[in-house]
Amino acid sequence: MTEPTAVTSPELAHAGADRSTTWSGRVRRRRRAVTDRLRGGDLGLLPVLAGLVVIWVVMQILNPVFLSSANLTNLALESVPVGIIALGVVCVLLVGQIDLSVGSISGLSAAVLAVLFVDRGLPAWLAVTASLVLAVLIGWFYAQVHNRIGVPSFVITLGGLLGFLGVQLWILGPKGSINLPFDSGLVAFAQLQFLPPWLAYTLVVVGAAALYATGAARAAERRRAGLAATSRRLLAGRSLALLAGLGAAVWYLNRDRGVGWMFVFFLALVLVVHYVLSRTSFGTSMYAVGGNMEAARRAGVNVKAVLTTAFALCTTLACVGGMLSASRLAAANQSSGGGDVNLNAIAAAVIGGTSLFGGRGTAFAALLGVLVIQSISSGLTLLNLDSAYRFMVTGGVLLLAVSLDAVARRSRVSHGRA
């Protein structure tokens, strides 16, 4: 009688060894790839994530209220207007340009919204549409001056900063301030509307599932093309990590008022811009123009159209941020869009990892960068420190971010990855 084959037969042992070797080999190759990217200057979002963790730890040690659910809820809402403006700045920086007038455009948009909605009695949707159309026209005008005459964007938008500030003051007139009705949908959206817990958790599950689905689809596409692809195990682990992280965040914020609809709107804009930049030919063209404009032109990219769209996106998002800021304050006045709004929006994009040299950055730079700036502001406010300290700390962080970008760029050049 033949004895059954032992489970430790040489064939099975060899197969198990092959599987083990394959898995361990994948892990080693992935670690080596990450190490090579870091050495080559491709830091990604790592510096800003590390900086955000350090800021939160320090602020929590100095004041235990900082990481309370109430303060984090306020921090998230306060980050939205400047964060949306910074998202537009990311778009224009990617193509190697700059817009110094985003603060003035946000203030002008708030003034136009208030005058049309309150003084002229137009419906809110019509006032919002008029402000958006004006912002698109401003971006189109910037692009025409740059494309047809060749004036540098720095000069064009510096003129816009001064000119549109004057238009804002002229529109508001002698009274200088217009209050938005507290019972209007705009104010309610910016101040009072929060997701019910069940919907917040549902969105978390949908987000984690969407991350896995898009990753799996991309991996399958690469396998069909004969290229290396991310394993399903890693995709599942990444999605589960997102599910756990966002779920914990929602649970913690729900201990206070919860997740504001305005912050969800900001996240949706970030995801839309991220999709456009990473999954469309237009996004590829933006990176190409910012990386090497002449090479992109010779490759058949319509450089003028890309620049026009980038400027229009920047001014449109500045308009959206300005209107949300006015809605949050329930007023538009002469200081709307002024102060440090302009510099904070540009600083947030750069601190988040967008290169001032063009061609490098993601939509998430706006989200992470504004969280860094708003965390500094919130933490120092809780410590009852003067705003002078906030400006100095933010300036130091900005200088550090630009220095890291310059060093990383030099490293990429030396490794042939620029």
C-alpha positions in Angstrom: 0.0 0.0 0.0 1.4 3.4 -1.1 1.9 5.9 1.7 0.5 9.4 1.2 2.9 12.0 0.1 4.2 14.1 3.0 3.3 17.8 3.0 7.0 18.5 3.4 7.9 16.9 0.1 10.8 18.6 -1.8 8.4 19.9 -4.5 6.2 21.7 -2.0 9.1 22.9 0.0 10.7 24.3 -3.2 7.4 26.0 -4.2 7.0 27.5 -0.8 10.6 28.8 -1.0 9.9 30.3 -4.4 6.9 32.1 -3.0 8.8 33.3 0.0 11.7 34.4 -2.1 9.3 36.2 -4.5 7.5 38.0 -1.7 10.7 39.0 0.2 12.3 40.0 -3.1 9.4 42.3 -3.8 9.7 43.9 -0.4 13.5 44.4 -0.9 13.0 45.8 -4.4 10.3 48.2 -3.1 12.5 49.4 -0.3 15.4 49.8 -2.6 13.2 51.8 -5.0 12.1 54.1 -2.2 15.6 54.6 -1.0 16.8 55.4 -4.5 14.0 58.0 -5.0 14.9 59.7 -1.7 18.6 59.8 -2.5 17.8 61.1 -5.9 15.9 64.1 -4.5 12.4 62.8 -5.0 11.1 63.6 -1.5 7.4 63.7 -2.3 5.2 64.7 0.6 7.5 63.2 3.2 9.0 66.5 4.5 5.6 68.3 4.9 4.1 65.2 6.6 7.1 65.1 9.0 6.8 68.8 9.6 3.1 68.6 10.3 3.6 65.8 12.9 6.4 67.8 14.6 4.2 71.0 14.8 1.3 69.1 16.2 3.4 67.3 18.8 5.1 70.6 19.9 1.8 72.5 20.0 0.1 69.8 22.0 2.9 69.8 24.5 2.7 73.5 24.9 -1.1 73.6 25.1 -3.2 70.4 25.6 -6.2 72.1 24.0 -4.5 72.1 20.6 -5.5 68.6 19.6 -8.9 68.7 21.1 -11.8 67.9 18.8 -13.2 71.4 19.1 -10.0 73.0 18.0 -9.3 70.6 15.2 -12.8 71.2 13.9 -12.2 75.0 13.8 -8.7 74.4 12.3 -10.2 72.4 9.5 -12.8 75.1 8.7 -10.4 78.0 8.9 -8.0 76.2 6.5 -10.5 76.0 3.7 -10.6 79.5 2.1 -6.8 79.9 2.0 -6.4 76.2 1.0 -8.6 76.6 -2.0 -6.6 79.7 -3.1 -3.4 77.7 -2.6 -4.8 74.9 -4.8 -5.0 77.5 -7.6 -1.5 78.6 -6.9 -0.3 75.0 -7.3 -1.8 74.9 -10.8 0.1 78.1 -11.9 3.3 77.1 -10.2 3.3 73.7 -12.0 3.6 75.5 -15.4 6.5 77.6 -14.1 4.5 80.8 -13.5 3.4 82.8 -10.5 0.2 84.7 -9.5 0.8 87.4 -6.9 -2.7 88.7 -7.1 -4.7 85.8 -5.7 -5.4 87.7 -2.5 -6.7 90.8 -4.3 -8.8 88.6 -6.6 -10.3 86.8 -3.6 -11.2 90.1 -2.0 -12.7 91.5 -5.2 -14.8 88.3 -5.7 -16.1 88.7 -2.1 -17.0 92.3 -2.8 -18.8 91.5 -6.1 -20.7 88.7 -4.3 -21.8 91.0 -1.5 -22.8 93.9 -3.7 -24.8 91.7 -6.1 -26.4 89.6 -3.4 -27.1 92.1 -0.7 -27.2 95.6 -2.4 -28.7 94.6 -5.7 -30.9 91.8 -4.4 -29.8 89.1 -7.0 -30.2 85.4 -6.1 -27.1 84.0 -4.4 -26.4 81.5 -7.3 -26.4 84.4 -9.8 -24.1 86.5 -7.7 -21.7 83.5 -7.3 -21.8 82.9 -11.1 -21.0 86.5 -11.9 -18.0 86.4 -9.5 -16.8 83.2 -11.1 -17.1 84.6 -14.6 -15.2 87.7 -13.6 -12.4 85.5 -12.2 -12.2 83.4 -15.3 -11.9 86.6 -17.5 -9.1 87.9 -15.2 -7.2 84.7 -15.7 -7.7 84.8 -19.4 -6.5 88.4 -19.5 -3.3 87.5 -17.6 -2.6 84.7 -20.1 -3.2 86.9 -23.2 -0.8 89.5 -21.9 1.8 86.8 -21.2 1.3 84.8 -24.4 1.0 87.6 -26.9 3.2 90.4 -25.4 5.6 88.3 -23.4 5.3 90.2 -20.1 6.5 88.0 -17.2 3.7 86.7 -15.0 5.4 88.2 -12.0 4.9 91.7 -13.4 1.4 91.0 -14.7 0.0 89.7 -11.5 1.8 92.3 -9.4 -0.1 94.9 -11.4 -3.2 92.9 -10.8 -2.6 92.8 -7.1 -2.6 96.6 -7.0 -5.3 97.2 -9.6 -7.9 94.8 -8.4 -7.4 96.0 -4.8 -8.4 99.4 -6.1 -11.4 97.9 -7.9 -12.5 96.2 -4.7 -12.4 99.5 -2.7 -14.3 101.2 -5.5 -17.0 98.6 -5.6 -17.5 98.6 -1.8 -17.9 102.4 -1.8 -17.8 104.8 1.1 -19.3 102.3 3.6 -16.5 99.9 3.0 -18.3 96.8 4.4 -21.3 94.7 3.5 -22.8 92.1 5.8 -24.1 88.9 4.4 -27.4 87.7 5.9 -26.9 85.0 8.6 -29.9 83.1 7.4 -28.5 82.8 3.8 -27.3 79.5 2.5 -23.8 80.8 1.9 -23.2 81.7 5.6 -24.9 78.4 6.7 -22.7 76.4 4.4 -19.5 78.0 5.8 -20.4 78.2 9.4 -23.2 75.8 10.5 -23.5 72.8 8.2 -21.8 69.6 9.2 -22.1 66.0 7.9 -24.3 63.6 9.9 -22.1 60.9 11.4 -23.5 58.1 9.2 -22.8 60.1 6.0 -19.2 60.9 7.2 -18.4 57.2 7.8 -20.0 56.3 4.5 -17.8 58.7 2.6 -14.8 57.2 4.4 -15.7 53.7 3.2 -16.3 55.0 -0.3 -13.0 56.8 -0.3 -11.1 53.7 0.8 -12.9 51.5 -1.7 -12.2 54.1 -4.5 -8.5 54.1 -3.6 -8.3 50.3 -4.0 -10.4 50.3 -7.2 -8.3 52.9 -8.9 -5.1 51.3 -7.8 -6.2 47.9 -9.0 -7.3 49.2 -12.3 -4.0 51.0 -12.8 -2.0 47.9 -11.7 -4.0 45.7 -14.2 -3.3 48.2 -17.0 0.4 48.1 -16.2 0.4 44.3 -16.1 -1.2 44.1 -19.5 1.5 46.4 -20.8 4.2 44.1 -19.3 5.3 46.6 -16.7 5.8 46.2 -13.0 2.7 46.8 -10.9 1.7 47.2 -7.3 0.6 44.0 -5.7 -3.0 43.5 -4.5 -1.8 42.9 -1.0 -0.1 46.3 -0.9 -3.2 48.0 -2.5 -5.4 46.4 0.1 -3.1 47.4 2.9 -3.0 51.0 1.7 -6.8 51.2 1.5 -7.2 49.7 4.9 -4.8 52.2 6.3 -6.7 55.0 4.8 -10.0 53.5 6.1 -8.6 53.3 9.6 -7.0 56.8 9.5 -10.0 58.6 8.1 -12.4 56.6 10.3 -10.5 57.6 13.4 -10.4 61.2 12.3 -14.1 61.3 11.7 -14.8 59.6 15.0 -12.7 62.2 16.9 -14.2 65.2 15.1 -17.7 63.8 15.8 -17.0 64.2 19.5 -17.5 67.9 18.8 -19.5 69.2 15.8 -18.2 66.8 13.2 -16.9 67.3 9.7 -18.0 70.5 8.1 -19.5 70.5 4.6 -17.1 73.3 3.6 -14.1 71.1 4.4 -15.6 68.2 2.4 -16.0 70.6 -0.5 -12.3 71.5 -0.2 -11.3 67.8 -0.2 -13.5 67.2 -3.2 -11.7 70.0 -5.1 -8.3 68.6 -4.1 -9.3 65.1 -5.4 -10.7 66.6 -8.7 -7.5 68.6 -9.3 -5.4 65.5 -8.4 -7.3 63.4 -10.9 -6.8 66.1 -13.6 -3.1 66.4 -12.9 -2.4 62.6 -12.6 -4.8 60.9 -14.9 -5.4 63.2 -17.9 -3.4 64.3 -20.9 -3.9 67.9 -19.9 -2.3 67.2 -16.5 0.7 65.6 -18.2 0.9 68.7 -20.4 1.0 71.0 -17.4 4.0 69.1 -15.9 5.7 69.1 -19.3 5.3 72.8 -19.8 6.6 73.5 -16.3 9.5 71.1 -16.7 10.7 72.4 -20.0 8.5 74.7 -22.0 10.5 74.5 -25.2 10.7 70.7 -25.2 6.9 70.6 -24.5 6.3 72.9 -27.5 8.4 70.8 -29.8 6.6 67.7 -28.6 3.3 69.1 -29.8 1.9 70.5 -26.6 -0.2 73.7 -27.1 1.7 75.7 -24.6 -0.4 78.8 -24.8 -3.6 76.9 -24.2 -2.1 75.2 -21.2 -0.9 78.5 -19.7 -4.3 80.1 -20.3 -6.1 77.2 -18.5 -3.6 77.3 -15.6 -4.1 81.0 -15.1 -7.9 80.7 -15.4 -7.9 77.8 -12.8 -5.8 79.9 -10.4 -8.0 83.0 -10.6 -11.2 80.9 -10.4 -10.1 79.0 -7.3 -9.0 82.3 -5.8 -12.6 83.6 -6.4 -14.0 80.5 -4.7 -11.7 80.9 -1.7 -12.7 84.6 -1.4 -16.4 83.9 -1.5 -16.1 81.2 1.2 -14.0 83.5 3.3 -16.7 86.2 3.1 -19.3 83.6 3.9 -17.4 82.4 6.9 -17.1 85.9 8.2 -20.6 86.8 7.1 -19.2 90.0 5.6 -17.1 91.5 2.7 -15.1 94.5 3.6 -12.0 96.5 2.5 -9.7 94.0 4.3 -11.1 91.0 2.5 -8.3 89.2 0.7 -5.8 91.5 2.3 -3.3 91.0 5.1 -1.4 87.8 4.8 -4.0 85.9 2.6 -1.9 86.4 -0.5 1.4 85.3 1.0 -0.2 82.5 3.0 -1.7 81.0 -0.1 1.6 81.0 -2.0 3.5 79.8 1.1 1.0 76.9 1.6 1.6 75.7 -2.0 5.4 75.8 -1.6 5.5 74.4 1.9 3.3 71.5 0.7 5.9 70.5 -1.8 5.2 72.4 -5.0 8.4 73.5 -6.7 9.0 77.2 -7.5 11.0 76.0 -10.5 7.9 74.4 -12.1 7.0 70.9 -13.1 6.8 69.3 -9.7 4.0 69.2 -7.2 0.6 67.7 -6.5 -2.9 68.9 -5.5 -2.3 67.5 -2.0 0.4 70.2 -1.5 -2.3 72.8 -1.0 -4.1 70.6 1.6 -1.0 69.8 3.6 0.6 73.2 3.2 -2.4 75.1 4.5 -2.7 72.6 7.4 0.9 73.5 8.4 0.2 77.2 8.2 -3.1 77.0 10.0 -1.7 74.7 12.7 1.1 77.3 13.4 -1.5 80.1 13.6 -3.9 78.1 15.8 -1.2 76.9 18.1 0.3 80.3 18.7 -3.2 81.8 19.1 -3.9 79.3 21.9 -0.6 80.3 23.5 -1.7 84.0 23.5 1.3 85.0 21.5 1.4 88.0 19.3 0.9 87.6 15.5 4.5 88.7 15.0 5.6 85.3 16.1 3.3 83.6 13.6 4.8 85.6 10.8 8.3 84.8 11.9 7.6 81.0 12.3 5.7 80.8 9.0 8.5 82.7 7.2 11.1 80.2 8.7 9.1 77.2 7.6 8.7 78.7 4.1 12.4 79.3 3.8 13.1 75.7 5.0 10.6 74.3 2.4 12.2 76.3 -0.5 15.7 75.3 0.7 14.7 71.6 0.7 13.2 72.1 -2.8 16.4 73.6 -4.1 18.6 70.9 -2.5 16.3 68.2 -3.9 16.4 69.7 -7.3 20.2 69.8 -7.3 20.2 66.2 -6.2 17.8 65.2 -9.1 20.1 67.0 -11.6 23.1 65.1 -10.3 21.2 61.8 -10.5 19.9 62.6 -14.0 16.2 62.9 -12.8 15.6 66.6 -13.3 
